[in-house]
Each structure stands twice: as C-alpha cells, then as structure tokens.
Amino acid sequence: MASNRSGSLVVPGASAALDQMKYEVARSLGISFAQDGYYGDMLTRDAGYIGGNITRRLVELAESQLAGRISR
C-alpha cells in the first residue's frame, strides 16, 4: 500500500470544497481575508481558530455519516 504524504488530499477535487469551508468558517468567526489573497498579515491565533473549526466540522460530518451507516 502506498503511503500518503501528510497534508495531501486523498479525494481529488476536495480542494475546492475545503477552500469553501475555510471561507465559511472564517466568516462565521468574524475573521476576514485580504482581498489580494495575501495571508501574511493574518494572526497565527486566527489561522488556528479557522483550522480547528474546520477539523471540528469534518469530524462531525464523519461521525454523522458513520452513525447513519451503523443505524441502518
């Protein structure tokens, strides 16, 4: 079995969905992105909040999908 490099996407095309989730999470936390796409001014704390909330949402999605499969 081929090893997967950490941080690489397993599902092709998931990048667009993850980007969309990143912007939704940031908006819900009140964190804005620079219009030019430069992230150098973003606080590390804010980036951590965004990443942590994305992880939380992904875990919730996976748990609900697994629960749906088990209960059937």
N, CA, C and O atoms as CSV, one atom per row, in Angstrom:
chain,resi,resn,atom,element,x,y,z
A,1,MET,N,N,0.837,-1.173,0.000
A,1,MET,CA,C,0.000,0.000,0.000
A,1,MET,C,C,0.886,1.242,0.000
A,1,MET,O,O,1.814,1.358,0.800
A,2,ALA,N,N,0.591,2.148,-0.894
A,2,ALA,CA,C,1.393,3.369,-1.000
A,2,ALA,C,C,1.107,4.299,0.170
A,2,ALA,O,O,-0.042,4.448,0.586
A,3,SER,N,N,2.139,4.913,0.691
A,3,SER,CA,C,1.935,5.831,1.808
A,3,SER,C,C,1.439,7.170,1.278
A,3,SER,O,O,1.769,7.565,0.160
A,4,ASN,N,N,0.659,7.852,2.073
A,4,ASN,CA,C,0.103,9.155,1.716
A,4,ASN,C,C,0.868,10.227,2.472
A,4,ASN,O,O,0.991,10.164,3.696
A,5,ARG,N,N,1.373,11.195,1.758
A,5,ARG,CA,C,2.109,12.293,2.372
A,5,ARG,C,C,1.162,13.109,3.239
A,5,ARG,O,O,0.047,13.415,2.816
A,6,SER,N,N,1.584,13.457,4.425
A,6,SER,CA,C,0.757,14.243,5.326
A,6,SER,C,C,0.385,15.570,4.684
A,6,SER,O,O,1.241,16.258,4.127
A,7,GLY,N,N,-0.871,15.925,4.760
A,7,GLY,CA,C,-1.329,17.181,4.204
A,7,GLY,C,C,-1.811,17.069,2.774
A,7,GLY,O,O,-2.379,18.024,2.244
A,8,SER,N,N,-1.600,15.925,2.131
A,8,SER,CA,C,-2.083,15.773,0.758
A,8,SER,C,C,-3.522,15.275,0.790
A,8,SER,O,O,-3.922,14.552,1.703
A,9,LEU,N,N,-4.291,15.670,-0.214
A,9,LEU,CA,C,-5.699,15.306,-0.268
A,9,LEU,C,C,-5.872,13.901,-0.821
A,9,LEU,O,O,-5.247,13.536,-1.817
A,10,VAL,N,N,-6.715,13.124,-0.178
A,10,VAL,CA,C,-6.988,11.762,-0.610
A,10,VAL,C,C,-8.030,11.771,-1.721
A,10,VAL,O,O,-7.956,10.964,-2.648
A,11,VAL,N,N,-8.996,12.673,-1.634
A,11,VAL,CA,C,-10.076,12.752,-2.605
A,11,VAL,C,C,-9.774,13.859,-3.612
A,11,VAL,O,O,-9.679,15.028,-3.238
A,12,PRO,N,N,-9.621,13.497,-4.890
A,12,PRO,CA,C,-9.397,14.538,-5.897
A,12,PRO,C,C,-10.588,15.487,-5.960
A,12,PRO,O,O,-11.733,15.041,-5.882
A,13,GLY,N,N,-10.347,16.746,-6.094
A,13,GLY,CA,C,-11.430,17.715,-6.156
A,13,GLY,C,C,-11.885,18.222,-4.803
A,13,GLY,O,O,-12.748,19.098,-4.733
A,14,ALA,N,N,-11.323,17.690,-3.726
A,14,ALA,CA,C,-11.730,18.126,-2.392
A,14,ALA,C,C,-11.173,19.505,-2.061
A,14,ALA,O,O,-11.650,20.160,-1.135
A,15,SER,N,N,-10.197,19.939,-2.790
A,15,SER,CA,C,-9.560,21.222,-2.520
A,15,SER,C,C,-10.554,22.384,-2.583
A,15,SER,O,O,-10.544,23.261,-1.719
A,16,ALA,N,N,-11.403,22.388,-3.596
A,16,ALA,CA,C,-12.390,23.464,-3.732
A,16,ALA,C,C,-13.376,23.457,-2.562
A,16,ALA,O,O,-13.734,24.516,-2.047
A,17,ALA,N,N,-13.808,22.284,-2.149
A,17,ALA,CA,C,-14.745,22.179,-1.027
A,17,ALA,C,C,-14.087,22.636,0.271
A,17,ALA,O,O,-14.727,23.297,1.089
A,18,LEU,N,N,-12.822,22.293,0.466
A,18,LEU,CA,C,-12.115,22.714,1.673
A,18,LEU,C,C,-11.881,24.220,1.677
A,18,LEU,O,O,-11.970,24.860,2.725
A,19,ASP,N,N,-11.583,24.786,0.512
A,19,ASP,CA,C,-11.434,26.240,0.429
A,19,ASP,C,C,-12.740,26.934,0.783
A,19,ASP,O,O,-12.743,27.922,1.517
A,20,GLN,N,N,-13.854,26.418,0.260
A,20,GLN,CA,C,-15.161,26.991,0.562
A,20,GLN,C,C,-15.442,26.911,2.058
A,20,GLN,O,O,-15.946,27.865,2.652
A,21,MET,N,N,-15.114,25.767,2.668
A,21,MET,CA,C,-15.322,25.593,4.105
A,21,MET,C,C,-14.451,26.576,4.882
A,21,MET,O,O,-14.889,27.123,5.895
A,22,LYS,N,N,-13.228,26.806,4.422
A,22,LYS,CA,C,-12.320,27.738,5.084
A,22,LYS,C,C,-12.933,29.135,5.137
A,22,LYS,O,O,-12.907,29.790,6.179
A,23,TYR,N,N,-13.484,29.589,4.014
A,23,TYR,CA,C,-14.083,30.924,3.975
A,23,TYR,C,C,-15.362,30.998,4.817
A,23,TYR,O,O,-15.621,32.014,5.462
A,24,GLU,N,N,-16.157,29.931,4.812
A,24,GLU,CA,C,-17.376,29.903,5.634
A,24,GLU,C,C,-17.029,29.962,7.115
A,24,GLU,O,O,-17.644,30.714,7.872
A,25,VAL,N,N,-16.049,29.173,7.526
A,25,VAL,CA,C,-15.639,29.148,8.938
A,25,VAL,C,C,-15.082,30.504,9.341
A,25,VAL,O,O,-15.426,31.029,10.400
A,26,ALA,N,N,-14.228,31.070,8.509
A,26,ALA,CA,C,-13.639,32.380,8.818
A,26,ALA,C,C,-14.728,33.437,8.948
A,26,ALA,O,O,-14.697,34.258,9.865
A,27,ARG,N,N,-15.683,33.415,8.036
A,27,ARG,CA,C,-16.778,34.385,8.083
A,27,ARG,C,C,-17.593,34.214,9.365
A,27,ARG,O,O,-17.969,35.202,9.996
A,28,SER,N,N,-17.870,32.954,9.755
A,28,SER,CA,C,-18.652,32.717,10.972
A,28,SER,C,C,-17.896,33.155,12.228
A,28,SER,O,O,-18.517,33.493,13.236
A,29,LEU,N,N,-16.555,33.151,12.174
A,29,LEU,CA,C,-15.738,33.590,13.310
A,29,LEU,C,C,-15.445,35.085,13.279
A,29,LEU,O,O,-14.850,35.625,14.212
A,30,GLY,N,N,-15.861,35.755,12.206
A,30,GLY,CA,C,-15.616,37.186,12.087
A,30,GLY,C,C,-14.206,37.525,11.641
A,30,GLY,O,O,-13.729,38.635,11.873
A,31,ILE,N,N,-13.537,36.573,11.002
A,31,ILE,CA,C,-12.173,36.777,10.518
A,31,ILE,C,C,-12.254,37.031,9.020
A,31,ILE,O,O,-12.893,36.273,8.291
A,32,SER,N,N,-11.604,38.100,8.561
A,32,SER,CA,C,-11.654,38.418,7.137
A,32,SER,C,C,-10.302,38.142,6.486
A,32,SER,O,O,-9.253,38.214,7.127
A,33,PHE,N,N,-10.359,37.828,5.201
A,33,PHE,CA,C,-9.161,37.602,4.409
A,33,PHE,C,C,-8.880,38.837,3.579
A,33,PHE,O,O,-9.803,39.558,3.201
A,34,ALA,N,N,-7.608,39.085,3.293
A,34,ALA,CA,C,-7.234,40.201,2.427
A,34,ALA,C,C,-7.761,39.945,1.018
A,34,ALA,O,O,-7.778,38.804,0.555
A,35,GLN,N,N,-8.187,40.996,0.345
A,35,GLN,CA,C,-8.739,40.863,-0.994
A,35,GLN,C,C,-7.715,40.345,-1.999
A,35,GLN,O,O,-8.081,39.692,-2.975
A,36,ASP,N,N,-6.436,40.631,-1.768
A,36,ASP,CA,C,-5.414,40.209,-2.723
A,36,ASP,C,C,-4.936,38.774,-2.501
A,36,ASP,O,O,-4.070,38.292,-3.231
A,37,GLY,N,N,-5.496,38.083,-1.494
A,37,GLY,CA,C,-5.133,36.699,-1.237
A,37,GLY,C,C,-3.873,36.524,-0.399
A,37,GLY,O,O,-3.404,35.400,-0.219
A,38,TYR,N,N,-3.322,37.614,0.113
A,38,TYR,CA,C,-2.116,37.552,0.938
A,38,TYR,C,C,-2.517,37.231,2.375
A,38,TYR,O,O,-3.334,37.936,2.966
A,39,TYR,N,N,-1.940,36.167,2.936
A,39,TYR,CA,C,-2.275,35.741,4.293
A,39,TYR,C,C,-1.201,36.110,5.309
A,39,TYR,O,O,-1.315,35.739,6.477
A,40,GLY,N,N,-0.167,36.827,4.900
A,40,GLY,CA,C,0.951,37.144,5.784
A,40,GLY,C,C,0.598,38.011,6.973
A,40,GLY,O,O,1.298,37.994,7.985
A,41,ASP,N,N,-0.489,38.776,6.862
A,41,ASP,CA,C,-0.901,39.643,7.962
A,41,ASP,C,C,-1.854,38.958,8.933
A,41,ASP,O,O,-2.217,39.537,9.957
A,42,MET,N,N,-2.261,37.734,8.623
A,42,MET,CA,C,-3.203,37.020,9.486
A,42,MET,C,C,-2.484,36.564,10.753
A,42,MET,O,O,-1.365,36.055,10.700
A,43,LEU,N,N,-3.137,36.751,11.871
A,43,LEU,CA,C,-2.572,36.297,13.135
A,43,LEU,C,C,-2.564,34.774,13.191
A,43,LEU,O,O,-3.479,34.114,12.699
A,44,THR,N,N,-1.528,34.236,13.792
A,44,THR,CA,C,-1.432,32.787,13.948
A,44,THR,C,C,-2.621,32.250,14.721
A,44,THR,O,O,-3.130,31.170,14.420
A,45,ARG,N,N,-3.060,32.994,15.707
A,45,ARG,CA,C,-4.215,32.598,16.511
A,45,ARG,C,C,-5.455,32.454,15.625
A,45,ARG,O,O,-6.209,31.491,15.762
A,46,ASP,N,N,-5.667,33.417,14.714
A,46,ASP,CA,C,-6.828,33.361,13.821
A,46,ASP,C,C,-6.747,32.167,12.874
A,46,ASP,O,O,-7.746,31.489,12.635
A,47,ALA,N,N,-5.556,31.912,12.336
A,47,ALA,CA,C,-5.384,30.757,11.454
A,47,ALA,C,C,-5.662,29.465,12.215
A,47,ALA,O,O,-6.243,28.528,11.667
A,48,GLY,N,N,-5.248,29.419,13.470
A,48,GLY,CA,C,-5.515,28.251,14.306
A,48,GLY,C,C,-6.991,28.069,14.588
A,48,GLY,O,O,-7.491,26.944,14.580
A,49,TYR,N,N,-7.699,29.170,14.839
A,49,TYR,CA,C,-9.144,29.091,15.041
A,49,TYR,C,C,-9.831,28.523,13.812
A,49,TYR,O,O,-10.710,27.667,13.914
A,50,ILE,N,N,-9.420,29.009,12.653
A,50,ILE,CA,C,-10.030,28.541,11.411
A,50,ILE,C,C,-9.745,27.052,11.211
A,50,ILE,O,O,-10.660,26.275,10.938
A,51,GLY,N,N,-8.486,26.656,11.346
A,51,GLY,CA,C,-8.115,25.257,11.165
A,51,GLY,C,C,-8.786,24.335,12.169
A,51,GLY,O,O,-9.226,23.242,11.813
A,52,GLY,N,N,-8.866,24.769,13.417
A,52,GLY,CA,C,-9.516,23.961,14.445
A,52,GLY,C,C,-10.989,23.774,14.189
A,52,GLY,O,O,-11.526,22.686,14.397
A,53,ASN,N,N,-11.653,24.827,13.737
A,53,ASN,CA,C,-13.079,24.724,13.448
A,53,ASN,C,C,-13.349,23.894,12.203
A,53,ASN,O,O,-14.362,23.197,12.136
A,54,ILE,N,N,-12.460,23.955,11.215
A,54,ILE,CA,C,-12.598,23.095,10.040
A,54,ILE,C,C,-12.479,21.638,10.469
A,54,ILE,O,O,-13.278,20.799,10.054
A,55,THR,N,N,-11.487,21.337,11.296
A,55,THR,CA,C,-11.310,19.969,11.784
A,55,THR,C,C,-12.532,19.512,12.559
A,55,THR,O,O,-12.988,18.381,12.385
A,56,ARG,N,N,-13.067,20.370,13.408
A,56,ARG,CA,C,-14.256,20.031,14.187
A,56,ARG,C,C,-15.430,19.695,13.267
A,56,ARG,O,O,-16.134,18.711,13.492
A,57,ARG,N,N,-15.640,20.510,12.232
A,57,ARG,CA,C,-16.738,20.265,11.290
A,57,ARG,C,C,-16.545,18.963,10.521
A,57,ARG,O,O,-17.495,18.208,10.316
A,58,LEU,N,N,-15.308,18.707,10.095
A,58,LEU,CA,C,-15.048,17.474,9.352
A,58,LEU,C,C,-15.274,16.240,10.222
A,58,LEU,O,O,-15.810,15.238,9.749
A,59,VAL,N,N,-14.875,16.305,11.473
A,59,VAL,CA,C,-15.105,15.186,12.392
A,59,VAL,C,C,-16.601,14.987,12.615
A,59,VAL,O,O,-17.076,13.851,12.629
A,60,GLU,N,N,-17.345,16.071,12.789
A,60,GLU,CA,C,-18.794,15.958,12.969
A,60,GLU,C,C,-19.454,15.330,11.745
A,60,GLU,O,O,-20.339,14.484,11.876
A,61,LEU,N,N,-19.022,15.746,10.557
A,61,LEU,CA,C,-19.569,15.161,9.328
A,61,LEU,C,C,-19.281,13.666,9.255
A,61,LEU,O,O,-20.165,12.873,8.932
A,62,ALA,N,N,-18.049,13.288,9.554
A,62,ALA,CA,C,-17.676,11.875,9.505
A,62,ALA,C,C,-18.446,11.064,10.534
A,62,ALA,O,O,-18.903,9.959,10.240
A,63,GLU,N,N,-18.594,11.606,11.738
A,63,GLU,CA,C,-19.341,10.889,12.776
A,63,GLU,C,C,-20.795,10.703,12.384
A,63,GLU,O,O,-21.363,9.633,12.600
A,64,SER,N,N,-21.402,11.729,11.812
A,64,SER,CA,C,-22.809,11.602,11.413
A,64,SER,C,C,-22.970,10.607,10.268
A,64,SER,O,O,-23.963,9.880,10.219
A,65,GLN,N,N,-22.008,10.565,9.348
A,65,GLN,CA,C,-22.070,9.588,8.265
A,65,GLN,C,C,-21.900,8.173,8.799
A,65,GLN,O,O,-22.595,7.254,8.366
A,66,LEU,N,N,-20.982,7.998,9.734
A,66,LEU,CA,C,-20.786,6.675,10.323
A,66,LEU,C,C,-22.000,6.247,11.132
A,66,LEU,O,O,-22.399,5.083,11.079
A,67,ALA,N,N,-22.587,7.160,11.872
A,67,ALA,CA,C,-23.771,6.845,12.659
A,67,ALA,C,C,-24.929,6.453,11.752
A,67,ALA,O,O,-25.711,5.567,12.094
A,68,GLY,N,N,-25.044,7.096,10.614
A,68,GLY,CA,C,-26.091,6.755,9.656
A,68,GLY,C,C,-25.899,5.387,9.067
A,68,GLY,O,O,-26.877,4.682,8.817
A,69,ARG,N,N,-24.668,4.989,8.836
A,69,ARG,CA,C,-24.382,3.659,8.291
A,69,ARG,C,C,-24.628,2.567,9.311
A,69,ARG,O,O,-25.095,1.482,8.965
A,70,ILE,N,N,-24.315,2.847,10.573
A,70,ILE,CA,C,-24.478,1.849,11.628
A,70,ILE,C,C,-25.949,1.629,11.954
A,70,ILE,O,O,-26.372,0.498,12.194
A,71,SER,N,N,-26.733,2.709,11.964
A,71,SER,CA,C,-28.128,2.588,12.378
A,71,SER,C,C,-29.018,1.928,11.326
A,71,SER,O,O,-30.144,1.536,11.630
A,72,ARG,N,N,-28.537,1.804,10.125
A,72,ARG,CA,C,-29.363,1.202,9.053
A,72,ARG,C,C,-29.419,-0.266,9.144
A,72,ARG,O,O,-30.068,-0.911,8.321
